Structure formats: C-alpha cells, structure tokens
C-alpha cells in the first residue's frame, strides 16, 4: 500500500527550532508538499520539493531526499501562531493531468511560551 | 479576491436523508477535490474531478456522489447510504498539467456535518 509516516505530536517553545519528519512509501513519486492547518480551519500550502535539497521560505524550510524516501519541514524562530497541524503530502501519480495527493496523518505542533 | 467558498459552514442531517454540500471556486482551476477529515486524522479523498463532466472516485467514495456540470462548481451529496457521515468536509481546487513543479491545492473553509 501507499503510506506516509510523520510524528503525531511535537512540542517546542517560542523562539526554538523544530523539525517535522516525513517518510513515504508510494508506488510513484512526483513531489512532496507540506500544508499547515490551524484548529477548525482549512489547510494552507506551505512548501513543495520536487527535487532533492532544501527549499527555504522565510522561517520555514523543507528538505527532500528521494533516495531515502524522506523529507522534513523545519520551522525556525517559532511563534505561538505556529501552533497547528502540519501535513506532508505526496503526488504519487503523474498519469494524465493527475494532481491527486496522498496525505500523511498530520503532526500536531504545540508552541509553548 | 479569488478563492473557494463552501456552504453551509454547519449542516445537520437526519437519518435516511441526503444532504448536499456546496463548493464554488473562482480561481479558474480545472481540478477540484472533496476530502473528509475526522478528528485527529488526515485528509481522505472522496472524489476528484479534473475536467467538467468527468470525475473519479477517491479512497472513500461509497455513500457519496458528486457532479461537475460547471468548472466553478463541484457539489458533494452525502447519501443515506453513508452510515457514518459526521465529519469535517473540505473542498479544494488546483491547476493541472504535466511535468515537474507543483500546483498547490487551495482549500475552502470546510463544512461540519453532524447527525441529528
């Protein structure tokens, strides 16, 4: 089957750095994405890695190693507003114009003062 | 501003009743998706559509139906055959196209469906 694994919960303090890992097992791979979802809200897109390496967007960075089927989301200078769930998602199929995603179960990040 | 609008925000269903959740987008996206999210869980794909008048089943399509008569609209009907419909339903849209690069999914604010 196809699956993505990520930790269920992570706790950190304001100003710290936290890394959320994601390992995937899919029949195909066409990119790893990260989404943020605040309680009761809609998921919002954070970052995408199609090739190996690090992508940086402000305080957030995302890394991919296709040979290890592994990626991570790095959040720096944590703020209280970063408390949310973070989902990794893989596009496992490039047939036609398919943009269907396979989703991890999410990591709940709690940022404490 | 462009975006996705889901309505209603809260919906209650009686036993044996079909209910329809609305999803409208003005982003000019070709692809639209319906997800179900249960508490503390990830997103499970119900149906998706890449073009008008065409749609495909996702991982948990049983008990649900959709239509895509217009590019902007992708309503989801939760039928009486869906025995455990209480969940948070999210609609999303994205562009499509071959090749590398990502076309992020944009989400509506969701509909919370409960059983009376």
Contacts between the chains, C-beta under 8 A, distances in Angstrom:
chain1	res1	chain2	res2	distance
A	30	B	100	7.6
A	31	B	100	7.4
A	31	B	102	5.6
A	33	B	102	6.2
A	33	B	104	6.8
A	35	B	105	7.9
A	41	B	109	7.1
A	41	B	110	7.8
A	42	B	90	6.5
A	42	B	107	3.9
A	42	B	108	6.2
A	42	B	109	5.2
A	42	B	110	6.0
A	43	B	43	7.3
A	43	B	90	7.2
A	43	B	92	7.9
A	43	B	105	7.8
A	43	B	107	5.1
A	44	B	107	7.1
A	45	B	104	3.7
A	45	B	105	6.9
A	45	B	106	7.4
A	48	B	102	3.8
A	48	B	104	7.0
A	50	B	100	4.9
A	50	B	101	6.6
A	50	B	102	6.7
A	51	B	100	7.7
A	87	B	42	6.3
A	87	B	43	7.1
A	91	B	102	7.8
A	94	B	98	7.1
A	96	B	50	7.2
A	97	B	30	7.4
A	97	B	31	7.5
A	97	B	50	5.5
A	97	B	96	3.8
A	97	B	97	6.1
A	97	B	98	6.6
A	98	B	50	7.2
A	98	B	96	7.8
A	99	B	31	5.4
A	99	B	50	7.7
A	99	B	94	5.2
A	99	B	95	7.8
A	99	B	96	5.5
A	99	B	103	5.5
A	99	B	105	7.5
A	100	B	33	7.6
A	100	B	45	6.7
A	100	B	48	5.9
A	100	B	58	7.6
A	101	B	45	7.9
A	101	B	105	6.8
A	103	B	42	4.5
A	103	B	43	4.6
A	103	B	44	7.7
A	104	B	42	5.9
A	105	B	41	6.2
A	105	B	42	4.2
A	106	B	40	8.0
A	106	B	41	7.5
A	106	B	42	5.3
A	108	B	40	8.0
